[in-house]
Amino acid sequence: MRPEFLVCDEAVAALDVSIQAQVLNLFMDLRQDFNLTYLFISHDLGVVEHLSDRVLIMYLGRIVEEAPTEALFGDPNHPYTQALLAEVPRLEPGRRIFKPITGEIPSPINPPSGCHFHPRCPHAMDRCRVERPALRPIGPGRFSACHLNDEARG
């Protein structure tokens, strides 16, 4: 069939780690051999970092940040992205203190007004509660939907 674009929704989520590695290597080989493009949907940020060229982070159905993989993992901008990446397991010596995102997860059926993340965001301001932040450029190939970026510019 020779597809050019594949949607992979949690394609390796339920696999044993060794099988997962084999499947991810196969994805990478197929991408190279057939010039494939993947939309790879996953909650496993380690897999996303390993496989992706670009990453989009979503919260309650909205894109909150988009960037090249290295830039996003090296310097996350949106508070939700920062919180997610702070809890990715790392092979670093020393003990880390687990600090989960506070607050209750809002209903996706009846999300909060304004920025969907504002009830759980440590930086939320009045504007976040009423005005939905636009996904705006914050650097070359980088976009973020956060009013903090507007405050930094102004």
C-alpha positions in Angstrom: 0.0 0.0 0.0 3.0 2.4 0.6 1.3 4.9 2.9 3.1 8.3 3.4 1.4 9.1 6.7 0.5 6.8 9.6 -1.5 7.6 12.7 -0.1 5.6 15.7 -2.3 6.0 18.7 -0.6 4.5 21.9 1.0 2.0 19.5 3.5 0.7 22.1 1.6 1.5 25.4 0.7 -2.1 26.4 4.0 -3.7 25.3 6.8 -5.2 27.4 9.8 -2.9 27.4 11.9 -5.2 25.2 9.2 -5.6 22.7 8.5 -1.9 22.8 12.1 -1.2 21.9 11.9 -3.6 18.9 8.7 -1.9 17.7 10.1 1.6 18.1 13.3 0.6 16.2 11.0 -0.8 13.4 9.1 2.5 13.3 12.4 4.3 12.9 13.7 2.0 10.2 10.4 2.2 8.3 10.4 6.0 8.5 13.9 6.0 7.1 13.4 3.4 4.4 10.0 4.6 3.1 10.2 8.4 4.0 7.1 8.0 6.3 5.5 10.6 8.5 4.0 9.6 11.8 1.4 11.2 14.0 2.5 9.4 17.1 0.1 9.8 20.0 1.5 8.7 23.4 1.5 9.5 27.1 5.0 8.0 27.4 7.2 11.1 27.1 10.4 8.9 27.0 9.0 7.2 23.8 8.0 10.6 22.4 11.4 12.1 23.0 13.1 9.0 21.4 10.9 8.8 18.3 9.8 12.4 17.4 11.2 15.3 15.5 8.5 17.7 16.7 6.2 17.5 19.7 2.8 18.9 20.5 1.6 18.9 24.1 -2.1 18.9 24.7 -4.2 19.6 27.8 -7.9 18.8 27.7 -8.0 18.8 23.9 -6.1 22.0 23.3 -2.5 22.3 22.1 -0.6 24.2 24.7 2.9 23.9 23.3 4.6 22.9 20.0 8.3 22.7 19.4 11.2 20.7 17.9 11.8 17.7 20.3 15.2 18.9 21.6 13.9 22.4 22.3 10.8 21.2 24.0 12.6 18.7 26.3 15.5 21.1 26.9 13.5 24.2 27.7 9.7 23.7 28.1 7.7 26.9 28.0 4.1 26.2 29.0 3.5 25.5 32.8 1.8 22.2 31.9 4.7 21.0 29.8 7.1 22.0 32.5 5.2 20.0 35.1 5.0 17.0 32.8 8.7 17.0 32.1 9.6 17.6 35.7 8.2 14.1 36.5 9.7 12.1 33.7 11.8 9.4 35.2 15.5 10.0 34.7 18.6 7.9 35.2 20.4 10.5 37.4 22.0 9.9 40.7 20.4 11.3 43.8 16.9 11.4 45.2 14.2 13.5 43.6 11.1 14.7 45.4 7.9 13.9 43.5 5.7 16.9 43.2 2.5 16.2 41.4 0.5 18.8 39.6 -1.9 20.1 42.2 -5.7 20.5 41.9 -8.3 18.3 40.4 -8.4 17.5 36.7 -11.3 19.4 35.2 -14.0 17.6 33.3 -13.2 17.5 29.5 -17.0 17.6 28.9 -17.3 20.9 30.8 -13.8 22.4 30.8 -13.0 25.6 32.6 -13.3 28.9 30.8 -10.2 30.8 29.6 -7.1 28.6 29.8 -8.1 25.1 30.5 -5.0 24.6 32.8 -5.7 27.7 35.0 -7.2 25.8 37.9 -4.0 23.7 38.3 -1.4 26.3 37.2 0.9 27.8 39.8 1.2 30.9 37.7 -2.5 31.5 36.9 -3.7 35.1 36.9 -7.1 36.7 36.5 -6.7 36.9 32.8 -6.2 33.1 32.6 -9.6 32.5 34.0 -11.5 34.4 31.4 -9.4 34.6 28.2 -8.2 31.7 26.2 -4.5 32.1 25.4 -3.7 31.9 21.7 -1.0 29.5 20.4 1.7 32.1 19.5 5.2 31.9 18.2 7.8 32.1 21.0 10.9 31.3 19.0 12.0 29.6 15.8 9.6 26.8 15.2 8.2 27.1 18.7 4.7 27.9 19.8 3.0 28.2 23.2 -0.5 29.1 24.4 0.2 30.9 27.7 -0.5 34.4 28.8 2.9 34.4 30.7 4.5 34.9 27.2 2.4 38.0 26.6 3.4 39.4 30.0 7.1 38.7 29.2 6.8 40.6 25.9 4.9 43.6 27.3 
